[in-house]
Amino acid sequence: MFVLLDANIQESIKNKTIEKMKNYAQTYCSTDFERDLTINSNIFAEWRYFHEGNTNTVNYQFIINFMKATFDVVLEERSK
């Protein structure tokens, strides 16, 4: 769903996520963001059916920071 967003909004979320992730990994970059986004792209469905034996690991730090970055961008967009 991320790719359906306006390119400017995608870039803002990406940059804010990278900025937040650098608090945990100083070398975190665009390549890391793309990898984490891909790895976690179906996480909701995987968690929803966890009881069926799904044991995939999750990068909680990425998920939290991605959510915070998205929230920040939404607030910025609403104030325009």
Protein Blocks (a to p, Z undefined) as FASTA:
>chain_A
ZZmpcfklmmmmmmmmmmmmmmmomkbcfklmmmmmmmmmmmmmmmmmmmnopacdcdfk
lmmmmmmmmmmmmmmmmmZZ
